[in-house]
Each structure stands twice: as C-alpha cells, then as structure tokens.
Amino acid sequence: MKKQLTLYVDTKRCMGCRACETACKLEHSLPAGPRYTMVTETEVEEDGVDKLMFLPTPCLHCGDAPCMKACPTGAINKRSDGIVLVNQKKCIGCHECLWSCPFGIPQFGTNGRMEKCTLCVHQIDDGGRPACVSACSAEAILYGSAEEISETLRKRYASSGFHKVSLGN
C-alpha cells in the first residue's frame, strides 16, 4: 500500500506572511476570489500578553475524508496515495461536501462546482512538492506521510533549541 500523503500546519512556526496563499494562487492561476489556502488570524493570550496566531488552512486530504463520503454523485475521489481530488464534471454543486468538511475547505467557482486544494498533484506526480510547502520560509507547512511528518516534528521539538517565533517582541 502506498503511503498516505497529507499536509500538517505547525502553528508555532507560521508568521502570517501569506506566501503559501500567493504561491497557491500563482501555481493554479486562480482569479480573484477563490483561495485554496487561506491564512486566518486569531488573537490569543499567552503569559498575559495578547498576541496574534496565524493558521494556514489548506485541504488536509483527510485519511477518512468526510467530503468524499457526503458527495452524492461520487465526484470526490481519493487516490491510492491519499490525495483527495474533485471531478468537476460529476459535481452538481449541492454543497454537501462543504457542510461535511470540519474545516470548511471546499469552495465553489463561478460555474457553481466545488474546487479545492489538489495538493499540487501535478508537482507530486513529477517528484515535486506542493507550492505552499515550497513557499513557506518558516517551514510551517509540512508535507508527507503521517509517519514522516511525525518524525520531522519529533526532531524539531525534541531539543530545547527551538524557540517560538514571536512577532510582538
């Protein structure tokens, strides 16, 4: 069985530069409006200090994708490597996928059909990485199998050498 590919967002590293948003829009020639990756800002309190936390929200290509289960026409499929793709010719624009996605990722284009992050499948099939991953200078967006991502995070945080990026100081 092929390894299941996914994205992981390390919120401790994201600094809100939105390079992932820009790279994605350029990679997919997206017009104004749709964004397959969106960075949201959240105010948090840490040690009595108000700070901004940034959260990139691309499609995570869920292991048990609820959007795929909810689609009444079978327009959403999962490849053997875990990448969740949409066949727009089968999509009827019913929004069941959007309502079932816990992250609200599916979007609907001017044609009324669902569109979303493809994990830059064209790059992956050629041995590359998703555009958002390549563009992230903070290495906040990780790509690979759950095991590979877990190993990266263990190495990253096992030492005391990591310090949280702080934008306010």
Buried (B, 14 or more C-beta within 10 A) or exposed (E): EEEBBBBBBBEBBBBBBBBBBBBBBEBBEBEEEBBBBBBEEEEEEEEEEEBEBBBBBBBBBBEEBBBBEBBEEEBBBBBEBBBBBBBBEBBEBBEBBBEBBEEEBBBBBEEEBBBBBBBBBEBBEEEEBBBBBBBBEBEBBBBBBBEBBEEBBEEBEEEEEEEEEEEEE
